[in-house]
């Protein structure tokens, strides 16, 4: 009897974990920025293999900051190296707090997570490995108050 209950509980757990998987997620990785800060001369790198050039995707950043972060926004440089070697560079402003200073991200503790959509309906022009380099552009030597930064790519559900 006890073995049967454990078996049923294991089956239910597996079903729930499969149900909770997000089938729209193509890529979702984060890099820990450490508690000692993010130097302005250090880039965070992501190498992403893209195989789908037909379907549209949502592309963006996930930024986790703690409430000791001094600014309401975050400026970033995003360098994209395409599989054919071409390079593009963008400057991005991410709003992390509103005008009244209230944090915009989700989270119950002192850590807030912001999922920032950069491009909706993106069709990657080439298959292969894309290299994304992210560098903080806040005009300070070392930026404190950020815990990690990541990139997400999801199937566009529109």
C-alpha positions as CSV (number, residue, x, y, z in Angstrom):
1,X,0.0,0.0,0.0
2,X,2.8,2.4,1.0
3,X,4.7,1.7,-2.3
4,X,1.6,2.4,-4.3
5,X,1.1,5.8,-2.6
6,X,4.7,6.7,-3.3
7,X,4.3,5.6,-7.0
8,X,1.2,7.7,-7.4
9,X,2.9,10.7,-5.7
10,X,5.9,10.4,-8.1
11,X,3.6,10.2,-11.2
12,X,1.7,13.3,-10.0
13,X,5.0,15.2,-9.4
14,X,6.3,14.3,-12.9
15,X,3.1,15.4,-14.5
16,X,3.1,18.7,-12.7
17,X,6.7,19.4,-13.6
18,X,6.0,18.7,-17.3
19,X,2.9,20.8,-17.2
20,X,4.8,23.8,-15.7
21,X,7.5,23.8,-18.4
22,X,7.2,26.8,-20.7
23,X,7.2,25.4,-24.2
24,X,7.6,28.9,-25.6
25,X,11.0,29.4,-24.1
26,X,13.8,29.0,-26.7
27,X,16.6,30.4,-24.5
28,X,16.8,31.8,-21.0
29,X,20.1,32.2,-19.2
30,X,21.5,34.5,-16.6
31,X,25.0,35.5,-15.4
32,X,25.7,36.3,-11.7
33,X,27.1,39.8,-11.4
34,X,28.5,39.0,-7.9
35,X,28.0,41.0,-4.8
36,X,31.1,43.2,-5.4
37,X,29.7,45.0,-8.4
38,X,29.9,45.1,-12.2
39,X,33.0,46.9,-13.5
40,X,32.5,49.1,-16.6
41,X,35.2,47.2,-18.5
42,X,33.7,43.7,-18.0
43,X,31.2,42.4,-20.5
44,X,28.7,39.6,-19.9
45,X,28.7,37.1,-22.8
46,X,26.0,34.8,-24.2
47,X,26.5,32.4,-27.1
48,X,23.2,31.3,-28.5
49,X,22.7,28.8,-31.3
50,X,19.7,29.8,-33.5
51,X,18.2,27.2,-35.8
52,X,14.8,28.9,-36.5
53,X,14.8,31.7,-39.0
54,X,11.1,31.4,-40.1
55,X,9.1,32.0,-36.9
56,X,8.9,35.3,-35.0
57,X,10.5,35.5,-31.5
58,X,10.4,37.8,-28.5
59,X,13.9,38.9,-27.5
60,X,14.8,40.6,-24.3
61,X,16.7,41.0,-21.0
62,X,16.1,39.9,-17.5
63,X,17.7,42.2,-14.9
64,X,17.7,41.5,-11.2
65,X,18.6,44.3,-8.9
66,X,18.4,44.7,-5.2
67,X,16.7,47.7,-3.5
68,X,20.1,49.2,-2.7
69,X,20.6,50.0,-6.4
70,X,21.2,53.7,-6.6
71,X,19.5,54.5,-9.9
72,X,16.0,54.3,-11.4
73,X,17.4,53.2,-14.7
74,X,20.2,51.2,-16.3
75,X,22.1,52.0,-19.5
76,X,23.6,49.1,-21.3
77,X,25.7,48.5,-24.5
78,X,24.5,45.4,-26.4
79,X,26.9,44.1,-29.0
80,X,25.6,41.4,-31.3
81,X,27.9,39.3,-33.4
82,X,26.0,37.5,-36.2
83,X,27.0,34.0,-37.4
84,X,28.5,35.6,-40.6
85,X,30.8,37.9,-38.5
86,X,28.7,41.1,-38.9
87,X,28.4,43.2,-35.7
88,X,25.8,45.6,-34.5
89,X,25.9,47.8,-31.4
90,X,23.0,49.2,-29.5
91,X,22.6,51.5,-26.4
92,X,19.7,50.5,-24.3
93,X,18.0,52.2,-21.4
94,X,16.1,49.9,-19.0
95,X,13.8,51.6,-16.5
96,X,13.9,49.8,-13.1
97,X,11.9,52.3,-11.0
98,X,9.1,54.8,-11.8
99,X,9.3,58.6,-11.2
100,X,8.3,58.2,-7.6
101,X,11.1,55.7,-7.0
102,X,8.9,52.6,-6.8
103,X,10.6,49.5,-8.1
104,X,9.0,48.2,-11.3
105,X,10.2,44.6,-11.1
106,X,8.6,41.6,-9.5
107,X,9.7,40.1,-6.2
108,X,8.8,39.9,-2.6
109,X,12.1,40.5,-1.0
110,X,14.8,43.2,-1.6
111,X,15.5,41.6,-5.0
112,X,13.4,42.8,-8.0
113,X,13.3,41.1,-11.4
114,X,12.6,43.1,-14.6
115,X,11.8,41.2,-17.8
116,X,12.5,43.8,-20.5
117,X,11.3,43.1,-24.0
118,X,13.7,44.6,-26.6
119,X,12.1,43.2,-29.8
120,X,8.8,41.5,-30.5
121,X,8.3,39.6,-33.7
122,X,12.0,39.2,-34.3
123,X,13.0,36.8,-37.1
124,X,16.6,35.9,-36.9
125,X,18.2,36.4,-40.4
126,X,20.7,33.6,-40.2
127,X,21.1,30.2,-38.5
128,X,24.1,29.6,-36.4
129,X,25.7,31.0,-33.2
130,X,25.0,34.5,-32.2
131,X,27.2,36.1,-29.7
132,X,25.7,38.8,-27.4
133,X,28.0,41.0,-25.2
134,X,26.4,43.2,-22.6
135,X,28.3,46.0,-20.9
136,X,27.1,48.4,-18.3
137,X,27.1,52.0,-19.5
138,X,26.3,54.0,-16.3
139,X,29.5,56.1,-16.3
140,X,30.7,54.6,-13.0
141,X,33.7,52.4,-12.6
142,X,31.9,49.7,-10.7
143,X,28.1,49.4,-10.7
144,X,26.6,48.0,-7.4
145,X,23.2,46.7,-6.6
146,X,22.7,44.4,-9.6
147,X,22.6,40.7,-8.8
148,X,22.4,39.2,-12.4
149,X,21.5,39.8,-16.0
150,X,20.2,37.5,-18.6
151,X,18.8,37.1,-22.1
152,X,15.6,35.4,-23.0
153,X,14.2,34.3,-26.4
154,X,10.7,33.1,-26.6
155,X,8.4,32.0,-29.4
156,X,6.2,35.0,-30.3
157,X,2.7,34.1,-29.2
158,X,0.9,36.7,-31.4
